[in-house]
């Protein structure tokens, strides 16, 4: 699960995703976590906080 979480954050960063709609489109193209799972793991309902986590991720 942690690998999928990190891969999801990487995809957000690599594709410059800024909102949930764009993330959902990305999710259909790649094997990454769905938006609800990502929110659960990060313990936030705010997608902007998830984007910030992704931007801080060192690849």
Steps between C-alpha positions, in 0.01 A plus 500: 500500500785737580644446151167597342482806726847617397428427134179705523690795646768465231237508226344813651839669499612378155173597333460829686156398627326780691142377545297187558349494150846480340607237754197284419586515129856402585375217722320341205822496298740372767502252784473744787275536803149629459432842646320368809786265590751779455298729726468224759873429510592867525219555752372810323202587285687794347656406166724809506676355805559178306645701210733674746617160631565391143698813422718442809565138398859433400505266202 
